[in-house]
Amino acid sequence: MLQVVWHRDSMPLEATAHRLVERRDDKHALTILNVQALDFGNYSCVAENKLGRATKYMELSGRCTTPQVVTYCMYLFTQAAIRAII
C-alpha cells in the first residue's frame, strides 16, 4: 500500500482549511489556498511502498505585495492556489 506524506521545512504537514491534501486515483496533490509569505518555504513529498521510497522537493517563494488589478484578465495573487502534483 502506498503511503504519501507531505513536509514543509522537514516537518510533516496536516491538512487544514488553508492547506488541502488530496488524492485522486494514483495522483496526490498539496494545494495551498490564498498563498501568503508565511507559506514560503521548502516542501517535499515522500511516497513509500513495499518496493521503495521516492521523494520530490519544491520551493515556494515570492514577493508579497498588495494585489492590484492591472487588466481584467489577471488573477489576483490572493485568489491564487499553488498546486504540486506527483
C-alpha positions in Angstrom: 0.0 0.0 0.0 1.3 3.4 -1.0 1.9 6.0 1.8 2.4 9.6 0.9 3.5 12.3 3.4 3.9 16.0 2.7 6.5 18.1 4.6 7.4 21.7 4.9 10.9 22.5 6.1 11.2 18.8 7.1 8.1 18.9 9.3 5.1 16.7 8.4 2.1 18.7 7.2 -1.5 18.1 8.1 -4.5 19.2 6.0 -6.2 22.4 7.1 -8.8 24.7 5.5 -5.9 26.7 4.1 -3.8 23.7 3.0 -5.5 20.8 1.2 -4.0 17.3 0.8 -5.9 15.4 -1.9 -5.7 12.0 -3.6 -7.4 11.2 -6.9 -6.7 7.7 -8.1 -2.9 7.5 -8.3 -2.3 11.3 -8.1 -1.5 13.1 -4.8 -1.7 16.9 -4.5 -1.0 19.6 -2.0 -3.0 22.8 -2.6 -2.2 26.0 -0.7 -5.1 28.5 -0.8 -4.6 32.2 -0.5 -0.8 32.0 -0.5 0.9 34.3 1.9 4.6 35.0 2.9 4.1 32.6 5.9 3.6 29.8 3.4 7.0 30.3 1.7 9.5 27.5 2.3 10.8 24.2 1.2 8.2 21.5 0.6 8.7 17.8 -0.1 6.5 14.8 -0.8 7.6 11.3 0.3 5.9 8.3 -1.3 6.7 4.9 0.0 5.5 1.3 -0.6 7.0 -2.2 -0.3 9.1 -1.6 -3.4 10.8 1.5 -2.2 10.7 5.2 -1.4 10.7 8.3 -3.6 11.0 12.0 -2.6 10.3 15.1 -4.6 11.3 18.6 -3.5 10.0 22.1 -4.3 10.5 25.6 -3.0 7.6 28.1 -2.7 8.9 31.7 -2.7 7.9 35.1 -3.9 7.3 38.6 -3.0 4.1 39.7 -1.3 2.5 42.9 -2.4 -0.9 44.4 -2.2 -2.9 43.0 -5.1 -3.7 45.4 -7.9 -5.8 44.9 -10.9 -3.7 45.5 -14.0 -6.1 44.0 -16.5 -9.4 42.4 -16.1 -7.9 39.1 -17.2 -5.3 38.9 -14.5 -5.9 36.7 -11.5 -5.3 38.4 -8.2 -2.4 36.9 -6.1 -4.7 36.4 -3.0 -7.0 34.2 -5.1 -4.3 32.0 -6.4 -3.9 28.4 -5.4 -0.5 26.7 -5.7 -0.7 23.0 -6.7 2.1 20.5 -6.5 1.1 17.2 -8.1 3.1 14.0 -8.3 
